[in-house]
Amino acid sequence: MKSFLRLHLFTLLGLVLAANLGLHIYLAAGQIKPWAAIKWLDVLGEGGSMLIWLAWLIMLLRARPAGRVTRLLASGLCCIAFSWWMDVLDEFIWLPEGALWDNWLENAPMPIGLLLMTFGIYHLHQEQQAISAQMSKRERLFREHRLFDRLTPLGSAQYLRQQLQMALEQSERDNLPLSLVVIDLDDFDAINQRYGQAEGDQVLQAVAQLLLLNLRPQDLLCRLAGDRFIALLPGTGERQARQLADELQQAVASLAHKSQRHGERLHLQASVAVAMALEETPEQLLKRLNLALARAKQRLEPVRDLAS
């Protein structure tokens, strides 16, 4: 609740101040209507509409981080809620017949609010397209939250096997190659031991996002237990898969992740391996990929010994 108020304090405070100012203007310029003169059906309709817009505003602010899209949508909702608030006040307060400014207060904020919301929805659409393009690398064909890792969140090992089975069948039908790339962080246990598990979790989240950004739209990235990721590359031969694997390895080595405790950079390295699908089951393909990774790690051991 505190973080919600801190993020959107100016938006909520601005609406409260504007509503309070409008109330004082009406009270200063007019007179309160007698009870019998109040049209309660209008109060119910206009007041209910205002409360609905306020509820939408709260739900929006609680669901979204601060940013341009949130500001546009929230500003539009505030203008529309203010317009309904002025209509409600008009049901309780008589204004002089010659007063025209009340029409501006009641009606002008409505089109302004709708215009702001239109711009906000347009940018929201652009934002959702970008998110969908990235999410296509995390999941495809169906969604089942129990098959997704809660930390990253990427598909789990079970989700990978289901998608791999379908990808193998599709590859056979279309006579197209299919390859897998495994990315395994080296010495990740040392990060957990030195900086704590919370820091290690943030490293995994950063690496997951980095790998997603370096994959193609048709690729699928999943996280196995621990610090191992597997990318499923449809329509990709072994040579192209090795090139992608090298790019992912370099991306991990270039990641400048800063620790939360002291802000120092954590230098990461990853071992990668590639396996192109043959006429085999998902289990056989994954076993061959794990053997290729083990050989890649063995080749790196002498290099590390010389470096140390």
FENQUI-V414843 format. One record per backbone hydrogen bond with DSSP energy under -0.5 kcal/mol. CO is the residue of the C=O (numbers start at 0). NH is the residue of the N-H. Records with the same first field share a line. If there is no record, write none. Layout:
# FENQUI-V414843
CO: NH ; NH
This chain:
# FENQUI-V414843
0: 4
1: 5
2: 6
3: 7
5: 8
7: 11
8: 12
9: 13
10: 14
11: 15
12: 16
13: 17
14: 18
15: 19
16: 20
17: 21
18: 22
19: 23
20: 24
21: 25
22: 26
23: 27
24: 28
25: 29
30: 93
33: 36 ; 37
34: 37
37: 39
38: 42
39: 43
40: 44
41: 45
42: 46
43: 47
44: 48
45: 49
46: 50
47: 51
48: 52
49: 53
50: 54
51: 55
52: 56
53: 57
54: 58
55: 59
56: 60
57: 61
58: 62
59: 63
66: 70
67: 71
68: 72
69: 73
70: 74
71: 75
72: 76
73: 77
74: 78
75: 79
76: 80
77: 81
78: 82
79: 83
80: 84
81: 85
82: 86
83: 87
84: 88
85: 89
86: 90
87: 90 ; 91
88: 91 ; 92
91: 32
93: 30
95: 98
99: 102 ; 103
100: 104
101: 105
102: 106
103: 107 ; 108
106: 109 ; 110
107: 111
108: 112
109: 113
110: 114
111: 115
112: 116
113: 117
114: 118
115: 119
116: 120
117: 121
118: 122
119: 123
120: 124
121: 125
122: 126
123: 127
124: 128
125: 129
126: 130
127: 131
128: 132
129: 133
130: 134
131: 135
133: 136
134: 137 ; 138
136: 220
137: 154
139: 141
143: 146
144: 147
146: 155
148: 152
153: 148
154: 222
155: 159
156: 160
157: 161
158: 162
159: 163
160: 164
161: 165
162: 166
163: 167
164: 168
165: 169
166: 170
167: 171
168: 172
169: 173
170: 174 ; 175
176: 234 ; 235
177: 276
178: 232
179: 274
180: 230
181: 272
182: 228
183: 270
184: 187
186: 189 ; 190
187: 190 ; 191
188: 192
189: 193
190: 194 ; 195
191: 195
195: 199
196: 200
197: 201
198: 202
199: 203
200: 204
201: 205
202: 206
203: 207
204: 208
205: 209
206: 210
207: 211
208: 212
209: 213
211: 214
215: 218
219: 231
220: 154
221: 223 ; 229
226: 184
227: 223
228: 182
229: 221
230: 180 ; 232
231: 219 ; 233
232: 178 ; 235
236: 240
237: 241
238: 242
239: 243
240: 244
241: 245
242: 246
243: 247
244: 248
245: 249
246: 250
247: 251
248: 252
249: 253
250: 254
251: 254
254: 256
256: 265
258: 262
263: 258
264: 266
265: 256 ; 267
268: 185
270: 183
272: 181
274: 179
277: 279
280: 284
281: 285
282: 286
283: 287
284: 288
285: 289
286: 290
287: 291
288: 292
289: 293
290: 294
291: 295
292: 296
293: 297
294: 298
295: 299
296: 300
297: 301
298: 302
299: 303
300: 304
301: 305
302: 306
303: 307
